Amino acid sequence: MRSDLQKYRETIPAVADAVQLKETFWLNGRQRTGGHKEIQEVNPEQIQDASQRLLRFAPYLKTVFPELEKTGGIIESELRAIPAMQAWLEQTYGSKIEGRLMLKMDSDLPVSGSVKARGGIYEVLKHAEDLALEAGMLKLSDDYSILAGKEFQEFFGRYTIQVGSTGNLGMSIGIMSAKLGFCVIVHMSADAKQWKKDLLRSRGVKVIEYADDYCAAVEEGRKNSDADPMSYFVDDENSQALFMGYSVAGERLRTQLEQQQIPVDEDHPLFLYIPCGIGGAPGGITYGVKQIFGDHVHCFFTEPTHACCMMLGMATGLHDRVSVKDFGIDGRTDADGLAVGRPSAFVGRVVEPVLSGIATIRDERLYDLMRGLLHEEHIFIEPSSCAAFAALIQGEVMKKYIESRGLNDKMGQATHIAWATGGSMVPEEMKKIYRETGL
Ligand SMILES: *Cc1c(COP(=O)(O)O)cnc(C)c1O
């Protein structure tokens, strides 16, 4: 462990736990009432801009992905109550979950089967739009289904898109870019699963494999892309476009809650639990929901014990200036979607005034939770996704949080949403292996 970090281990209990690879639950002491109004780095107009852009692309997406026919080209997932899972969690882990537990099923998002179908696809669409507008081939008022035409395929074919990924981001960027006609190169870290590489190659994506971790794959990808003037790099460590793509989830969630007549207000608190890798997805979603529900929504991130980079970055205030390795933590986890050793350069700072806390979870529990959900609700989500339940099984800390916010007598009317971030594209034989894995 880096010697200058020793003081954090001595003064912050969650950091001490993390260094020993113990599960922990850090509560954010810098969270402030009305904190969402203090955020400077991004603004609510950017959410509207992203939302409008996705609407412009809907006719195109509907044309090229038949599975989007029924939603008119909108990529969205179901929000579903999971009462049997709620009872199972209470029984198995002995912590009462007051209120209603729901699952946000981004695990089933169309096109690429993970939360990355929000941010990743959005950034590719934005880049395509920028290029086509600049070339004078497209106007904002056009019906974007023309983008499926041959002349656009040829046009985009002159350009390259590159990205570094542990798997799911590469899937979203790869599938969307290839569909538009771009050349696309995905730089995959050692954690990436073989089937994801195979699937991408089958769609014409160039996959370059690295023996090293995620940061190394990103580094190489960026270098490769910078050397080519026709290449665009999707930068997961810094990208605002990705972040804004994720943030549109806020207004979508509001609509779904309204449709199911679930109120969110002073007497009906909403709790979100979102698995975190580098932070873009949970950060963007948090930013989006905070702009809508303000202090009535309580957002928690969840991470594997071996890759708890956001917790370490936020608890120490050092953000991207520390990695898990600096604390002597190896960064190796079965939760491939979360296998990130250093947090985003900007997400931790953006969410600092609004995030409630971060819970960590051991890999072996992910498989137990995966089987629990499958058995109780007949829903499959990938192990990374199961981290969403990390905070719900650490009842003592949750109780402390609820008390500190004066929510004790409101919890009966609370809604908890575990954000399932991936799963539907996992091949059958992998599901079988996951079902049988006991760590
Ligand atoms: C990428 C991913 C996340 C987290 O997103 P980040 O932007 O890396 O924080 C969560 N779950 C799954 C399954 C993912 O693929």
The ligand as a Gaussian input file, in Angstrom:
#p B3LYP/6-31G(d) Opt

LIG

0 1
 C      -20.603000      -0.918000     -17.045000
 C      -21.461000      -1.614000     -16.121000
 C      -21.827000      -1.040000     -14.897000
 C      -21.329000       0.279000     -14.365000
 O      -21.115000       1.312000     -15.258000
 P      -19.873000       2.273000     -15.125000
 O      -20.164000       3.383000     -16.073000
 O      -18.640000       1.513000     -15.517000
 O      -19.795000       2.711000     -13.703000
 C      -22.663000      -1.778000     -14.089000
 N      -23.094000      -3.008000     -14.436000
 C      -22.773000      -3.580000     -15.606000
 C      -23.309000      -4.932000     -15.920000
 C      -21.945000      -2.905000     -16.477000
 O      -21.603000      -3.481000     -17.633000

